[in-house]
Amino acid sequence: MQLYFETSGFSIRRTPQPAPDPLDAIKNTRLVLTGDETELRLLFDPVPYAKSYEIYLSPDDDQHFTFYSTTSAQRFLLRGLIPGKRYFVKVKPVGPKGIKGGFGEIASRIAA
């Protein structure tokens, strides 16, 4: 995509900057209650250039994660959880051409 601007009769062309490699890490990861004891809502801040986000979940501890899902939004509903159990989540941004960023902080919460 190229942007064109007109000024004083001269055309100016601006070429977009490529995405950094790696992308920035996710920030402000949090889990909030939804009112349904089998769900938690995952929220996090957007990362510049990210096209999607990979979500990793652990129902055991903050060390052993498995891939859970991919989303293009900065909010995601975790469903089918066991009430009273603590869940741990971390998120990784994915940019153009598969460029990835690092994991941010780990969020945890008890489904209730």
N, CA, C and O atoms as CSV, one atom per row, in Angstrom:
chain,resi,resn,atom,element,x,y,z
A,1,MET,N,N,0.839,-1.165,0.000
A,1,MET,CA,C,0.000,0.000,0.000
A,1,MET,C,C,0.891,1.237,0.000
A,1,MET,O,O,1.836,1.317,0.785
A,2,GLN,N,N,0.607,2.179,-0.849
A,2,GLN,CA,C,1.348,3.426,-0.911
A,2,GLN,C,C,0.393,4.579,-0.679
A,2,GLN,O,O,-0.736,4.566,-1.168
A,3,LEU,N,N,0.845,5.575,0.065
A,3,LEU,CA,C,0.046,6.762,0.343
A,3,LEU,C,C,0.589,7.918,-0.486
A,3,LEU,O,O,1.803,8.067,-0.622
A,4,TYR,N,N,-0.293,8.729,-1.036
A,4,TYR,CA,C,0.108,9.887,-1.824
A,4,TYR,C,C,-0.450,11.152,-1.185
A,4,TYR,O,O,-1.602,11.178,-0.754
A,5,PHE,N,N,0.356,12.186,-1.125
A,5,PHE,CA,C,-0.065,13.471,-0.598
A,5,PHE,C,C,0.234,14.535,-1.650
A,5,PHE,O,O,1.219,14.425,-2.379
A,6,GLU,N,N,-0.598,15.550,-1.731
A,6,GLU,CA,C,-0.373,16.676,-2.636
A,6,GLU,C,C,-0.038,17.896,-1.796
A,6,GLU,O,O,-0.726,18.199,-0.821
A,7,THR,N,N,1.016,18.589,-2.175
A,7,THR,CA,C,1.386,19.816,-1.488
A,7,THR,C,C,2.154,20.713,-2.439
A,7,THR,O,O,3.100,20.261,-3.084
A,8,SER,N,N,1.774,21.946,-2.537
A,8,SER,CA,C,2.455,22.941,-3.383
A,8,SER,C,C,2.644,22.447,-4.814
A,8,SER,O,O,3.594,22.840,-5.491
A,9,GLY,N,N,1.749,21.597,-5.265
A,9,GLY,CA,C,1.850,21.133,-6.635
A,9,GLY,C,C,2.779,19.952,-6.845
A,9,GLY,O,O,2.881,19.448,-7.964
A,10,PHE,N,N,3.454,19.500,-5.809
A,10,PHE,CA,C,4.356,18.366,-5.931
A,10,PHE,C,C,3.706,17.136,-5.311
A,10,PHE,O,O,3.035,17.239,-4.284
A,11,SER,N,N,3.898,15.991,-5.920
A,11,SER,CA,C,3.403,14.739,-5.361
A,11,SER,C,C,4.456,14.158,-4.437
A,11,SER,O,O,5.641,14.129,-4.770
A,12,ILE,N,N,4.023,13.698,-3.280
A,12,ILE,CA,C,4.909,13.057,-2.311
A,12,ILE,C,C,4.407,11.637,-2.119
A,12,ILE,O,O,3.224,11.420,-1.859
A,13,ARG,N,N,5.290,10.688,-2.246
A,13,ARG,CA,C,4.915,9.288,-2.077
A,13,ARG,C,C,5.598,8.757,-0.824
A,13,ARG,O,O,6.802,8.928,-0.637
A,14,ARG,N,N,4.814,8.113,0.026
A,14,ARG,CA,C,5.341,7.556,1.265
A,14,ARG,C,C,5.184,6.048,1.225
A,14,ARG,O,O,4.082,5.539,1.019
A,15,THR,N,N,6.268,5.339,1.419
A,15,THR,CA,C,6.236,3.883,1.446
A,15,THR,C,C,6.099,3.434,2.898
A,15,THR,O,O,6.855,3.895,3.753
A,16,PRO,N,N,5.142,2.537,3.197
A,16,PRO,CA,C,4.972,2.069,4.579
A,16,PRO,C,C,6.236,1.379,5.097
A,16,PRO,O,O,6.983,0.754,4.344
A,17,GLN,N,N,6.446,1.512,6.387
A,17,GLN,CA,C,7.580,0.860,7.035
A,17,GLN,C,C,7.281,-0.628,7.200
A,17,GLN,O,O,6.154,-1.002,7.525
A,18,PRO,N,N,8.285,-1.480,6.978
A,18,PRO,CA,C,8.057,-2.919,7.192
A,18,PRO,C,C,7.903,-3.226,8.682
A,18,PRO,O,O,8.385,-2.486,9.539
A,19,ALA,N,N,7.228,-4.318,8.962
A,19,ALA,CA,C,7.044,-4.739,10.351
A,19,ALA,C,C,8.387,-5.113,10.958
A,19,ALA,O,O,9.224,-5.711,10.282
A,20,PRO,N,N,8.607,-4.769,12.235
A,20,PRO,CA,C,9.850,-5.173,12.889
A,20,PRO,C,C,9.892,-6.690,13.073
A,20,PRO,O,O,8.848,-7.338,13.142
A,21,ASP,N,N,11.063,-7.239,13.151
A,21,ASP,CA,C,11.228,-8.675,13.361
A,21,ASP,C,C,12.215,-8.877,14.500
A,21,ASP,O,O,13.403,-8.618,14.309
A,22,PRO,N,N,11.792,-9.319,15.659
A,22,PRO,CA,C,10.444,-9.790,16.012
A,22,PRO,C,C,9.503,-8.630,16.353
A,22,PRO,O,O,9.931,-7.495,16.561
A,23,LEU,N,N,8.200,-8.958,16.402
A,23,LEU,CA,C,7.210,-7.985,16.853
A,23,LEU,C,C,7.376,-7.760,18.350
A,23,LEU,O,O,8.027,-8.548,19.036
A,24,ASP,N,N,6.787,-6.685,18.850
A,24,ASP,CA,C,6.805,-6.428,20.291
A,24,ASP,C,C,6.053,-7.542,21.027
A,24,ASP,O,O,5.197,-8.216,20.455
A,25,ALA,N,N,6.388,-7.715,22.285
A,25,ALA,CA,C,5.697,-8.702,23.122
A,25,ALA,C,C,4.324,-8.165,23.528
A,25,ALA,O,O,4.097,-6.956,23.538
A,26,ILE,N,N,3.439,-9.058,23.855
A,26,ILE,CA,C,2.099,-8.714,24.341
A,26,ILE,C,C,2.220,-8.031,25.700
A,26,ILE,O,O,3.056,-8.404,26.523
A,27,LYS,N,N,1.375,-7.026,25.923
A,27,LYS,CA,C,1.349,-6.325,27.219
A,27,LYS,C,C,-0.066,-6.312,27.781
A,27,LYS,O,O,-1.053,-6.398,27.051
A,28,ASN,N,N,-0.127,-6.202,29.096
A,28,ASN,CA,C,-1.385,-6.054,29.826
A,28,ASN,C,C,-2.326,-7.243,29.620
A,28,ASN,O,O,-3.526,-7.059,29.416
A,29,THR,N,N,-1.787,-8.446,29.672
A,29,THR,CA,C,-2.595,-9.663,29.544
A,29,THR,C,C,-3.396,-9.860,30.827
A,29,THR,O,O,-2.849,-9.774,31.927
A,30,ARG,N,N,-4.691,-10.125,30.682
A,30,ARG,CA,C,-5.524,-10.326,31.868
A,30,ARG,C,C,-6.695,-11.248,31.548
A,30,ARG,O,O,-7.142,-11.341,30.405
A,31,LEU,N,N,-7.170,-11.914,32.569
A,31,LEU,CA,C,-8.343,-12.781,32.488
A,31,LEU,C,C,-9.413,-12.196,33.398
A,31,LEU,O,O,-9.131,-11.854,34.546
A,32,VAL,N,N,-10.632,-12.080,32.897
A,32,VAL,CA,C,-11.726,-11.538,33.701
A,32,VAL,C,C,-12.892,-12.515,33.695
A,32,VAL,O,O,-13.079,-13.286,32.754
A,33,LEU,N,N,-13.660,-12.464,34.760
A,33,LEU,CA,C,-14.841,-13.313,34.877
A,33,LEU,C,C,-15.932,-12.806,33.947
A,33,LEU,O,O,-16.015,-11.610,33.667
A,34,THR,N,N,-16.775,-13.730,33.466
A,34,THR,CA,C,-17.857,-13.366,32.542
A,34,THR,C,C,-19.239,-13.498,33.177
A,34,THR,O,O,-20.228,-13.035,32.608
A,35,GLY,N,N,-19.316,-14.122,34.344
A,35,GLY,CA,C,-20.614,-14.428,34.941
A,35,GLY,C,C,-21.007,-15.878,34.700
A,35,GLY,O,O,-21.929,-16.387,35.337
A,36,ASP,N,N,-20.315,-16.544,33.788
A,36,ASP,CA,C,-20.519,-17.974,33.532
A,36,ASP,C,C,-19.323,-18.693,34.147
A,36,ASP,O,O,-18.180,-18.396,33.797
A,37,GLU,N,N,-19.564,-19.615,35.040
A,37,GLU,CA,C,-18.472,-20.260,35.779
A,37,GLU,C,C,-17.582,-21.153,34.918
A,37,GLU,O,O,-16.541,-21.614,35.387
A,38,THR,N,N,-17.971,-21.407,33.664
A,38,THR,CA,C,-17.145,-22.236,32.781
A,38,THR,C,C,-16.411,-21.396,31.726
A,38,THR,O,O,-15.861,-21.939,30.767
A,39,GLU,N,N,-16.407,-20.057,31.911
A,39,GLU,CA,C,-15.768,-19.161,30.937
A,39,GLU,C,C,-14.873,-18.123,31.614
A,39,GLU,O,O,-15.121,-17.713,32.748
A,40,LEU,N,N,-13.839,-17.713,30.904
A,40,LEU,CA,C,-13.014,-16.563,31.273
A,40,LEU,C,C,-12.775,-15.757,29.999
A,40,LEU,O,O,-12.592,-16.323,28.922
A,41,ARG,N,N,-12.779,-14.432,30.133
A,41,ARG,CA,C,-12.489,-13.575,28.986
A,41,ARG,C,C,-11.029,-13.138,29.056
A,41,ARG,O,O,-10.574,-12.593,30.062
A,42,LEU,N,N,-10.315,-13.386,27.976
A,42,LEU,CA,C,-8.921,-12.983,27.841
A,42,LEU,C,C,-8.877,-11.618,27.160
A,42,LEU,O,O,-9.504,-11.420,26.120
A,43,LEU,N,N,-8.137,-10.681,27.745
A,43,LEU,CA,C,-7.953,-9.342,27.188
A,43,LEU,C,C,-6.469,-9.017,27.180
A,43,LEU,O,O,-5.727,-9.451,28.061
A,44,PHE,N,N,-6.030,-8.243,26.172
A,44,PHE,CA,C,-4.631,-7.789,26.123
A,44,PHE,C,C,-4.539,-6.605,25.175
A,44,PHE,O,O,-5.439,-6.377,24.366
A,45,ASP,N,N,-3.456,-5.857,25.275
A,45,ASP,CA,C,-3.255,-4.688,24.426
A,45,ASP,C,C,-2.827,-5.114,23.030
A,45,ASP,O,O,-2.121,-6.110,22.875
A,46,PRO,N,N,-3.250,-4.365,22.008
A,46,PRO,CA,C,-2.841,-4.700,20.637
A,46,PRO,C,C,-1.347,-4.452,20.434
A,46,PRO,O,O,-0.748,-3.628,21.125
A,47,VAL,N,N,-0.762,-5.162,19.497
A,47,VAL,CA,C,0.649,-5.009,19.132
A,47,VAL,C,C,0.698,-4.452,17.710
A,47,VAL,O,O,0.049,-4.994,16.816
A,48,PRO,N,N,1.464,-3.370,17.487
A,48,PRO,CA,C,1.569,-2.835,16.128
A,48,PRO,C,C,2.037,-3.907,15.137
A,48,PRO,O,O,2.933,-4.696,15.438
A,49,TYR,N,N,1.425,-3.921,13.967
A,49,TYR,CA,C,1.709,-4.830,12.854
A,49,TYR,C,C,1.174,-6.244,13.055
A,49,TYR,O,O,1.246,-7.051,12.128
A,50,ALA,N,N,0.642,-6.574,14.226
A,50,ALA,CA,C,0.119,-7.929,14.445
A,50,ALA,C,C,-1.147,-8.142,13.623
A,50,ALA,O,O,-2.045,-7.300,13.623
A,51,LYS,N,N,-1.211,-9.262,12.930
A,51,LYS,CA,C,-2.395,-9.645,12.155
A,51,LYS,C,C,-3.255,-10.633,12.927
A,51,LYS,O,O,-4.465,-10.711,12.716
A,52,SER,N,N,-2.623,-11.391,13.826
A,52,SER,CA,C,-3.348,-12.350,14.647
A,52,SER,C,C,-2.546,-12.600,15.920
A,52,SER,O,O,-1.433,-12.100,16.085
A,53,TYR,N,N,-3.137,-13.382,16.809
A,53,TYR,CA,C,-2.520,-13.681,18.101
A,53,TYR,C,C,-2.709,-15.166,18.408
A,53,TYR,O,O,-3.809,-15.701,18.265
A,54,GLU,N,N,-1.635,-15.824,18.827
A,54,GLU,CA,C,-1.709,-17.231,19.232
A,54,GLU,C,C,-1.905,-17.287,20.739
A,54,GLU,O,O,-1.183,-16.633,21.492
A,55,ILE,N,N,-2.879,-18.067,21.172
A,55,ILE,CA,C,-3.208,-18.206,22.587
A,55,ILE,C,C,-2.742,-19.569,23.074
A,55,ILE,O,O,-3.019,-20.594,22.450
A,56,TYR,N,N,-2.032,-19.569,24.192
A,56,TYR,CA,C,-1.543,-20.795,24.813
A,56,TYR,C,C,-2.137,-20.892,26.213
A,56,TYR,O,O,-2.193,-19.900,26.939
A,57,LEU,N,N,-2.580,-22.087,26.587
A,57,LEU,CA,C,-3.291,-22.304,27.843
A,57,LEU,C,C,-2.637,-23.419,28.637
A,57,LEU,O,O,-2.142,-24.396,28.076
A,58,SER,N,N,-2.645,-23.255,29.962
A,58,SER,CA,C,-2.217,-24.326,30.858
A,58,SER,C,C,-3.216,-24.432,32.000
A,58,SER,O,O,-3.453,-23.448,32.701
A,59,PRO,N,N,-3.805,-25.601,32.201
A,59,PRO,CA,C,-4.700,-25.799,33.337
A,59,PRO,C,C,-3.953,-26.311,34.570
A,59,PRO,O,O,-4.569,-26.608,35.593
A,60,ASP,N,N,-2.622,-26.413,34.469
A,60,ASP,CA,C,-1.853,-27.020,35.548
A,60,ASP,C,C,-0.942,-26.043,36.288
A,60,ASP,O,O,-0.956,-25.985,37.517
A,61,ASP,N,N,-0.143,-25.270,35.530
A,61,ASP,CA,C,0.823,-24.365,36.160
A,61,ASP,C,C,1.256,-23.319,35.143
A,61,ASP,O,O,0.728,-23.269,34.032
A,62,ASP,N,N,2.220,-22.483,35.524
A,62,ASP,CA,C,2.664,-21.428,34.616
A,62,ASP,C,C,3.900,-21.832,33.811
A,62,ASP,O,O,4.663,-20.972,33.370
A,63,GLN,N,N,4.098,-23.143,33.620
A,63,GLN,CA,C,5.264,-23.646,32.901
A,63,GLN,C,C,4.919,-24.514,31.698
A,63,GLN,O,O,5.676,-24.538,30.727
A,64,HIS,N,N,3.818,-25.213,31.736
A,64,HIS,CA,C,3.499,-26.229,30.720
A,64,HIS,C,C,2.272,-25.818,29.900
A,64,HIS,O,O,1.140,-26.175,30.227
A,65,PHE,N,N,2.520,-25.070,28.843
A,65,PHE,CA,C,1.448,-24.542,28.008
A,65,PHE,C,C,1.287,-25.358,26.733
A,65,PHE,O,O,2.246,-25.941,26.228
A,66,THR,N,N,0.061,-25.388,26.223
A,66,THR,CA,C,-0.206,-25.964,24.917
A,66,THR,C,C,-0.985,-24.937,24.103
A,66,THR,O,O,-1.705,-24.102,24.649
A,67,PHE,N,N,-0.824,-25.019,22.784
A,67,PHE,CA,C,-1.549,-24.112,21.897
A,67,PHE,C,C,-3.043,-24.324,22.080
A,67,PHE,O,O,-3.512,-25.461,22.105
A,68,TYR,N,N,-3.794,-23.229,22.208
A,68,TYR,CA,C,-5.240,-23.299,22.425
A,68,TYR,C,C,-6.022,-22.816,21.213
A,68,TYR,O,O,-6.945,-23.493,20.761
A,69,SER,N,N,-5.657,-21.633,20.672
A,69,SER,CA,C,-6.405,-21.072,19.560
A,69,SER,C,C,-5.668,-19.872,18.964
A,69,SER,O,O,-4.668,-19.407,19.511
A,70,THR,N,N,-6.177,-19.383,17.841
A,70,THR,CA,C,-5.695,-18.155,17.212
A,70,THR,C,C,-6.865,-17.194,17.092
A,70,THR,O,O,-7.992,-17.611,16.825
A,71,THR,N,N,-6.597,-15.903,17.290
A,71,THR,CA,C,-7.628,-14.881,17.151
A,71,THR,C,C,-7.043,-13.652,16.481
A,71,THR,O,O,-5.833,-13.431,16.523
A,72,SER,N,N,-7.899,-12.854,15.865
A,72,SER,CA,C,-7.435,-11.599,15.283
A,72,SER,C,C,-7.819,-10.414,16.170
A,72,SER,O,O,-7.455,-9.276,15.872
A,73,ALA,N,N,-8.538,-10.668,17.238
A,73,ALA,CA,C,-8.985,-9.616,18.155
A,73,ALA,C,C,-8.165,-9.630,19.442
A,73,ALA,O,O,-7.467,-10.601,19.736
A,74,GLN,N,N,-8.257,-8.546,20.203
A,74,GLN,CA,C,-7.539,-8.454,21.476
A,74,GLN,C,C,-8.413,-8.895,22.644
A,74,GLN,O,O,-8.141,-8.560,23.797
A,75,ARG,N,N,-9.440,-9.631,22.343
A,75,ARG,CA,C,-10.286,-10.239,23.375
A,75,ARG,C,C,-10.723,-11.603,22.871
A,75,ARG,O,O,-10.975,-11.794,21.681
A,76,PHE,N,N,-10.806,-12.544,23.798
A,76,PHE,CA,C,-11.120,-13.913,23.409
A,76,PHE,C,C,-11.813,-14.597,24.579
A,76,PHE,O,O,-11.432,-14.399,25.732
A,77,LEU,N,N,-12.823,-15.395,24.286
A,77,LEU,CA,C,-13.563,-16.100,25.320
A,77,LEU,C,C,-13.069,-17.533,25.431
A,77,LEU,O,O,-13.154,-18.306,24.477
A,78,LEU,N,N,-12.550,-17.882,26.607
A,78,LEU,CA,C,-12.128,-19.255,26.895
A,78,LEU,C,C,-13.350,-19.983,27.448
A,78,LEU,O,O,-13.933,-19.555,28.445
A,79,ARG,N,N,-13.736,-21.077,26.804
A,79,ARG,CA,C,-14.965,-21.783,27.177
A,79,ARG,C,C,-14.682,-23.213,27.594
A,79,ARG,O,O,-13.614,-23.763,27.325
A,80,GLY,N,N,-15.668,-23.802,28.260
A,80,GLY,CA,C,-15.576,-25.199,28.660
A,80,GLY,C,C,-14.610,-25.438,29.798
A,80,GLY,O,O,-14.045,-26.525,29.918
A,81,LEU,N,N,-14.412,-24.427,30.637
A,81,LEU,CA,C,-13.467,-24.543,31.753
A,81,LEU,C,C,-14.126,-25.213,32.953
A,81,LEU,O,O,-15.351,-25.247,33.073
A,82,ILE,N,N,-13.299,-25.737,33.824
A,82,ILE,CA,C,-13.785,-26.396,35.038
A,82,ILE,C,C,-13.887,-25.358,36.152
A,82,ILE,O,O,-12.881,-24.750,36.516
A,83,PRO,N,N,-15.089,-25.144,36.702
A,83,PRO,CA,C,-15.246,-24.169,37.783
A,83,PRO,C,C,-14.350,-24.509,38.975
A,83,PRO,O,O,-14.211,-25.675,39.343
A,84,GLY,N,N,-13.750,-23.490,39.568
A,84,GLY,CA,C,-12.891,-23.671,40.735
A,84,GLY,C,C,-11.453,-24.004,40.389
A,84,GLY,O,O,-10.630,-24.111,41.298
A,85,LYS,N,N,-11.114,-24.171,39.132
A,85,LYS,CA,C,-9.759,-24.503,38.699
A,85,LYS,C,C,-9.058,-23.241,38.188
A,85,LYS,O,O,-9.667,-22.417,37.506
A,86,ARG,N,N,-7.775,-23.100,38.525
A,86,ARG,CA,C,-6.981,-21.962,38.049
A,86,ARG,C,C,-6.413,-22.286,36.667
A,86,ARG,O,O,-5.891,-23.375,36.429
A,87,TYR,N,N,-6.530,-21.312,35.769
A,87,TYR,CA,C,-5.995,-21.422,34.412
A,87,TYR,C,C,-4.937,-20.355,34.186
A,87,TYR,O,O,-5.030,-19.246,34.714
A,88,PHE,N,N,-3.930,-20.704,33.395
A,88,PHE,CA,C,-2.831,-19.811,33.041
A,88,PHE,C,C,-2.844,-19.610,31.529
A,88,PHE,O,O,-3.031,-20.564,30.775
A,89,VAL,N,N,-2.648,-18.379,31.091
A,89,VAL,CA,C,-2.707,-18.053,29.668
A,89,VAL,C,C,-1.546,-17.136,29.298
A,89,VAL,O,O,-1.165,-16.255,30.068
A,90,LYS,N,N,-0.986,-17.357,28.097
A,90,LYS,CA,C,-0.028,-16.417,27.522
A,90,LYS,C,C,-0.325,-16.284,26.043
A,90,LYS,O,O,-0.898,-17.185,25.431
A,91,VAL,N,N,0.071,-15.143,25.464
A,91,VAL,CA,C,-0.307,-14.814,24.093
A,91,VAL,C,C,0.925,-14.361,23.318
A,91,VAL,O,O,1.807,-13.698,23.863
A,92,LYS,N,N,0.973,-14.728,22.038
A,92,LYS,CA,C,2.081,-14.357,21.148
A,92,LYS,C,C,1.504,-13.684,19.909
A,92,LYS,O,O,0.597,-14.239,19.289
A,93,PRO,N,N,2.007,-12.486,19.520
A,93,PRO,CA,C,1.529,-11.833,18.298
A,93,PRO,C,C,2.148,-12.447,17.049
A,93,PRO,O,O,3.289,-12.910,17.068
A,94,VAL,N,N,1.371,-12.443,15.954
A,94,VAL,CA,C,1.846,-12.927,14.662
A,94,VAL,C,C,1.587,-11.825,13.636
A,94,VAL,O,O,0.462,-11.346,13.500
A,95,GLY,N,N,2.629,-11.432,12.924
A,95,GLY,CA,C,2.522,-10.347,11.958
A,95,GLY,C,C,2.562,-10.830,10.530
A,95,GLY,O,O,2.370,-12.015,10.259
A,96,PRO,N,N,2.815,-9.903,9.606
A,96,PRO,CA,C,2.886,-10.269,8.198
A,96,PRO,C,C,4.007,-11.266,7.935
A,96,PRO,O,O,5.051,-11.237,8.588
A,97,LYS,N,N,3.774,-12.140,6.977
A,97,LYS,CA,C,4.753,-13.148,6.580
A,97,LYS,C,C,5.167,-14.058,7.737
A,97,LYS,O,O,6.264,-14.616,7.729
A,98,GLY,N,N,4.287,-14.206,8.735
A,98,GLY,CA,C,4.557,-15.119,9.841
A,98,GLY,C,C,5.522,-14.605,10.889
A,98,GLY,O,O,5.929,-15.358,11.773
A,99,ILE,N,N,5.902,-13.319,10.809
A,99,ILE,CA,C,6.795,-12.749,11.834
A,99,ILE,C,C,6.091,-12.833,13.182
A,99,ILE,O,O,4.926,-12.453,13.294
A,100,LYS,N,N,6.780,-13.324,14.202
A,100,LYS,CA,C,6.172,-13.472,15.522
A,100,LYS,C,C,6.871,-12.585,16.536
A,100,LYS,O,O,8.014,-12.171,16.346
A,101,GLY,N,N,6.172,-12.310,17.594
A,101,GLY,CA,C,6.731,-11.579,18.718
A,101,GLY,C,C,6.872,-12.508,19.892
A,101,GLY,O,O,6.539,-13.690,19.811
A,102,GLY,N,N,7.363,-11.974,20.974
A,102,GLY,CA,C,7.535,-12.783,22.169
A,102,GLY,C,C,6.289,-12.811,23.028
A,102,GLY,O,O,5.387,-11.986,22.880
A,103,PHE,N,N,6.261,-13.770,23.921
A,103,PHE,CA,C,5.179,-13.835,24.895
A,103,PHE,C,C,5.333,-12.671,25.866
A,103,PHE,O,O,6.447,-12.283,26.217
A,104,GLY,N,N,4.218,-12.131,26.287
A,104,GLY,CA,C,4.220,-11.132,27.346
A,104,GLY,C,C,4.060,-11.827,28.686
A,104,GLY,O,O,4.417,-12.994,28.848
A,105,GLU,N,N,3.523,-11.097,29.631
A,105,GLU,CA,C,3.316,-11.682,30.951
A,105,GLU,C,C,2.234,-12.755,30.911
A,105,GLU,O,O,1.382,-12.766,30.022
A,106,ILE,N,N,2.281,-13.639,31.870
A,106,ILE,CA,C,1.310,-14.717,31.987
A,106,ILE,C,C,0.165,-14.224,32.865
A,106,ILE,O,O,0.397,-13.623,33.913
A,107,ALA,N,N,-1.061,-14.478,32.439
A,107,ALA,CA,C,-2.243,-14.141,33.242
A,107,ALA,C,C,-2.813,-15.427,33.813
A,107,ALA,O,O,-2.751,-16.481,33.180
A,108,SER,N,N,-3.373,-15.333,35.023
A,108,SER,CA,C,-4.030,-16.513,35.595
A,108,SER,C,C,-5.274,-16.070,36.374
A,108,SER,O,O,-5.361,-14.945,36.865
A,109,ARG,N,N,-6.213,-16.984,36.463
A,109,ARG,CA,C,-7.441,-16.712,37.205
A,109,ARG,C,C,-8.158,-18.031,37.439
A,109,ARG,O,O,-8.019,-18.980,36.668
A,110,ILE,N,N,-8.925,-18.071,38.516
A,110,ILE,CA,C,-9.746,-19.232,38.806
A,110,ILE,C,C,-11.096,-19.056,38.105
A,110,ILE,O,O,-11.753,-18.026,38.259
A,111,ALA,N,N,-11.497,-20.060,37.342
A,111,ALA,CA,C,-12.820,-20.030,36.725
A,111,ALA,C,C,-13.851,-20.173,37.828
A,111,ALA,O,O,-13.796,-21.105,38.630
A,112,ALA,N,N,-14.786,-19.247,37.861
A,112,ALA,CA,C,-15.783,-19.261,38.936
A,112,ALA,C,C,-17.110,-18.714,38.460
A,112,ALA,O,O,-18.065,-18.652,39.233
